[in-house]
Each structure stands twice: as structure tokens, then as C-alpha cells.
Amino acid sequence: MTMKNGGKLLQVLACQMNCTYLSDLRFLSERRREELAEKVKNLSSDVASLEEWNDALLYLTGCGPEETVKEAQSRLAEQLRTPEED
């Protein structure tokens, strides 16, 4: 899967999770968040730019940016596995 040529990481993740809208990614059940975390973990880190990884990190978890792609990818997967507070 190549996304650097015009693809968007969040769009690909939404498609992989069968979400109709990008915003659906923010409202997944705990089980589905775990599934998304596994998909994030298994993606090649070079499929998206640092900016795209950090955008996904902010959008899906509210976390600030990381300095490297691997750090952003790892933190995103980790935060998706953390149960959300009500």
C-alpha cells in the first residue's frame, strides 16, 4: 500500500475499518479501537509522512506531535489501546 502520492493516512485507516466518515474513527468501541491500533502497528511506517502520522495522532487521540514517524506511529497505536475516559 502506497499513500505518499496523494493518499491520506486517516482516509486509509477509515477505509480499513469500514467507516463511512473519517469522524467515525473517533467513536469506535474499545474492541474496534484495539483493532485499529493493530492495523496502525502493522502498517509500514514509511507509508505516510511525519505530518500525516502526527495529524492522525492529534485527531484520534488529542496527543501532541512526535519528532519521528516511528514515535508517532507507536504512540498512536499505544493511545488507541488506552481506554477512553467518560
GROMACS elastic network, one bead per residue, 0.5 to 0.9 nm:
[ bonds ]
;  ai    aj funct       b0    kb
    1    43     6  0.89010   500
    1    44     6  0.88378   500
    1    47     6  0.72652   500
    2     5     6  0.72074   500
    2     7     6  0.76351   500
    2    46     6  0.88531   500
    2    47     6  0.57523   500
    2    48     6  0.82145   500
    3     6     6  0.63463   500
    3     8     6  0.63695   500
    3     9     6  0.70723   500
    3    12     6  0.82362   500
    3    47     6  0.55561   500
    3    48     6  0.61094   500
    4     7     6  0.58173   500
    4     8     6  0.77603   500
    4     9     6  0.89518   500
    4    46     6  0.85224   500
    4    47     6  0.62724   500
    4    48     6  0.56704   500
    4    49     6  0.71395   500
    5     8     6  0.89382   500
    7    10     6  0.89580   500
    7    11     6  0.75779   500
    7    12     6  0.75536   500
    7    48     6  0.82775   500
    8    11     6  0.52764   500
    8    12     6  0.63294   500
    8    13     6  0.87434   500
    8    48     6  0.76123   500
    8    52     6  0.71719   500
    9    12     6  0.51831   500
    9    13     6  0.62111   500
    9    14     6  0.86166   500
    9    47     6  0.80334   500
    9    48     6  0.63426   500
    9    49     6  0.88414   500
    9    52     6  0.62317   500
    9    53     6  0.72243   500
    9    55     6  0.88575   500
    9    56     6  0.72442   500
   10    13     6  0.50594   500
   10    14     6  0.60631   500
   10    15     6  0.85280   500
   10    22     6  0.68355   500
   10    25     6  0.85614   500
   10    52     6  0.79975   500
   10    53     6  0.87335   500
   10    55     6  0.84308   500
   10    56     6  0.61605   500
   10    59     6  0.89667   500
   11    14     6  0.50862   500
   11    15     6  0.61540   500
   11    16     6  0.86184   500
   11    21     6  0.86560   500
   11    22     6  0.65156   500
   12    15     6  0.50615   500
   12    16     6  0.61424   500
   12    17     6  0.86102   500
   13    16     6  0.50326   500
   13    17     6  0.61665   500
   13    18     6  0.85566   500
   13    19     6  0.85502   500
   13    22     6  0.84987   500
   13    25     6  0.81301   500
   13    36     6  0.76016   500
   13    39     6  0.79533   500
   13    40     6  0.79504   500
   14    17     6  0.51334   500
   14    18     6  0.60942   500
   14    19     6  0.50120   500
   14    20     6  0.74045   500
   14    21     6  0.70921   500
   14    22     6  0.57207   500
   14    23     6  0.86101   500
   14    24     6  0.76536   500
   14    25     6  0.63441   500
   15    19     6  0.59592   500
   15    20     6  0.77730   500
   15    21     6  0.88852   500
   15    22     6  0.86925   500
   16    19     6  0.77336   500
   16    36     6  0.84824   500
   16    39     6  0.82509   500
   17    25     6  0.79657   500
   17    32     6  0.81765   500
   17    35     6  0.83236   500
   17    36     6  0.70338   500
   17    39     6  0.89821   500
   19    22     6  0.68165   500
   19    23     6  0.83924   500
   19    24     6  0.58478   500
   19    25     6  0.69041   500
   20    23     6  0.85445   500
   20    24     6  0.69804   500
   21    24     6  0.53803   500
   21    25     6  0.77056   500
   22    25     6  0.57634   500
   22    26     6  0.78860   500
   23    26     6  0.55382   500
   23    27     6  0.73110   500
   23    60     6  0.89474   500
   24    27     6  0.53500   500
   24    28     6  0.67104   500
   25    28     6  0.57792   500
   25    33     6  0.82439   500
   25    36     6  0.86539   500
   25    60     6  0.71231   500
   26    33     6  0.88696   500
   26    59     6  0.78515   500
   26    60     6  0.56629   500
   26    61     6  0.81411   500
   27    33     6  0.87282   500
   28    31     6  0.78345   500
   28    32     6  0.55590   500
   28    33     6  0.57279   500
   28    36     6  0.89461   500
   29    32     6  0.51336   500
   29    33     6  0.60783   500
   29    34     6  0.86014   500
   30    33     6  0.50391   500
   30    34     6  0.62728   500
   30    35     6  0.87030   500
   30    80     6  0.85931   500
   30    81     6  0.78009   500
   30    82     6  0.86101   500
   30    83     6  0.65677   500
   30    84     6  0.80583   500
   31    34     6  0.51446   500
   31    35     6  0.63900   500
   31    36     6  0.87788   500
   31    81     6  0.89680   500
   32    36     6  0.61394   500
   32    37     6  0.84995   500
   33    37     6  0.60365   500
   33    38     6  0.85901   500
   33    80     6  0.56439   500
   33    81     6  0.64651   500
   33    82     6  0.87931   500
   33    83     6  0.87304   500
   34    38     6  0.62872   500
   34    39     6  0.87277   500
   34    77     6  0.84111   500
   34    80     6  0.64774   500
   34    81     6  0.53412   500
   34    82     6  0.86593   500
   35    38     6  0.51738   500
   35    39     6  0.63947   500
   35    40     6  0.87578   500
   35    81     6  0.88492   500
   36    39     6  0.50085   500
   36    40     6  0.61624   500
   36    41     6  0.85409   500
   36    77     6  0.78250   500
   36    80     6  0.73675   500
   36    81     6  0.87580   500
   37    40     6  0.50543   500
   37    41     6  0.60841   500
   37    42     6  0.86061   500
   37    76     6  0.73494   500
   37    78     6  0.71349   500
   37    79     6  0.81622   500
   37    80     6  0.54833   500
   37    81     6  0.63001   500
   38    41     6  0.50098   500
   38    42     6  0.61462   500
   38    43     6  0.87105   500
   38    77     6  0.69523   500
   38    81     6  0.89015   500
   39    42     6  0.51636   500
   39    43     6  0.62821   500
   39    77     6  0.83941   500
   40    43     6  0.53703   500
   40    44     6  0.85892   500
   40    45     6  0.88619   500
   40    73     6  0.68696   500
   40    74     6  0.82382   500
   40    76     6  0.75244   500
   40    77     6  0.58809   500
   41    44     6  0.81182   500
   41    45     6  0.85775   500
   41    73     6  0.69612   500
   41    74     6  0.68306   500
   41    76     6  0.85048   500
   41    77     6  0.58743   500
   41    78     6  0.88648   500
   42    45     6  0.85838   500
   43    46     6  0.83688   500
   43    47     6  0.73470   500
   43    73     6  0.87828   500
   44    47     6  0.57715   500
   44    48     6  0.86113   500
   45    48     6  0.68178   500
   45    49     6  0.85516   500
   45    53     6  0.88249   500
   45    69     6  0.64039   500
   45    70     6  0.61444   500
   45    73     6  0.68855   500
   46    49     6  0.69372   500
   46    50     6  0.88142   500
   46    69     6  0.76079   500
   46    70     6  0.87219   500
   48    51     6  0.80034   500
   48    52     6  0.59382   500
   48    53     6  0.65798   500
   48    69     6  0.82206   500
   49    52     6  0.51890   500
   49    53     6  0.63659   500
   49    54     6  0.86192   500
   49    69     6  0.70561   500
   50    53     6  0.51089   500
   50    54     6  0.60509   500
   50    55     6  0.84336   500
   50    65     6  0.89730   500
   50    66     6  0.82638   500
   50    67     6  0.79085   500
   50    68     6  0.64011   500
   50    70     6  0.86465   500
   50    72     6  0.74837   500
   51    54     6  0.51400   500
   51    55     6  0.59973   500
   51    56     6  0.86112   500
   51    65     6  0.85247   500
   51    69     6  0.84083   500
   52    56     6  0.61789   500
   52    57     6  0.85181   500
   52    69     6  0.89978   500
   53    56     6  0.51717   500
   53    57     6  0.61362   500
   53    58     6  0.86990   500
   53    65     6  0.85243   500
   53    66     6  0.87241   500
   53    69     6  0.65180   500
   53    70     6  0.89389   500
   53    72     6  0.58501   500
   53    73     6  0.63189   500
   53    76     6  0.81750   500
   54    58     6  0.61165   500
   54    59     6  0.84558   500
   54    63     6  0.85705   500
   54    64     6  0.74763   500
   54    65     6  0.51017   500
   54    66     6  0.65854   500
   54    67     6  0.88989   500
   54    69     6  0.80296   500
   54    72     6  0.59769   500
   54    73     6  0.82240   500
   54    76     6  0.85959   500
   55    58     6  0.52171   500
   55    59     6  0.59948   500
   55    60     6  0.84409   500
   55    65     6  0.78330   500
   56    59     6  0.50757   500
   56    60     6  0.58121   500
   56    61     6  0.79969   500
   56    72     6  0.88214   500
   56    76     6  0.76719   500
   57    60     6  0.55333   500
   57    61     6  0.56704   500
   57    62     6  0.67261   500
   57    63     6  0.59953   500
   57    64     6  0.73000   500
   57    65     6  0.72052   500
   57    66     6  0.88078   500
   57    72     6  0.68054   500
   57    73     6  0.78779   500
   57    75     6  0.75888   500
   57    76     6  0.53113   500
   57    77     6  0.89257   500
   57    79     6  0.85438   500
   58    61     6  0.54919   500
   58    64     6  0.59477   500
   58    65     6  0.71224   500
   58    76     6  0.87662   500
   59    62     6  0.58762   500
   59    63     6  0.81238   500
   60    63     6  0.82337   500
   60    76     6  0.79909   500
   60    79     6  0.88080   500
   60    80     6  0.78569   500
   61    64     6  0.88253   500
   61    76     6  0.73339   500
   61    79     6  0.65336   500
   61    80     6  0.71110   500
   63    66     6  0.89211   500
   63    75     6  0.86499   500
   63    76     6  0.84404   500
   63    79     6  0.84840   500
   65    68     6  0.89291   500
   65    72     6  0.69932   500
   66    69     6  0.74691   500
   66    70     6  0.87508   500
   66    71     6  0.59597   500
   66    72     6  0.51231   500
   66    73     6  0.89204   500
   66    75     6  0.82577   500
   67    70     6  0.87267   500
   67    71     6  0.68758   500
   67    72     6  0.73702   500
   68    71     6  0.52480   500
   68    72     6  0.62517   500
   68    73     6  0.86185   500
   69    72     6  0.51347   500
   69    73     6  0.60458   500
   69    74     6  0.84720   500
   70    73     6  0.51077   500
   70    74     6  0.59705   500
   70    75     6  0.84449   500
   71    74     6  0.51455   500
   71    75     6  0.59900   500
   71    76     6  0.84294   500
   72    75     6  0.51981   500
   72    76     6  0.60180   500
   72    77     6  0.86410   500
   73    76     6  0.51541   500
   73    77     6  0.62938   500
   73    78     6  0.86131   500
   74    77     6  0.52605   500
   74    78     6  0.61279   500
   74    79     6  0.85952   500
   75    79     6  0.59378   500
   75    80     6  0.84205   500
   76    79     6  0.52178   500
   76    80     6  0.60973   500
   76    81     6  0.87085   500
   77    80     6  0.52369   500
   77    81     6  0.65096   500
   78    81     6  0.53152   500
   78    82     6  0.66749   500
   79    82     6  0.50653   500
   79    83     6  0.82517   500
   80    83     6  0.75422   500
   80    84     6  0.86010   500
   81    84     6  0.89075   500
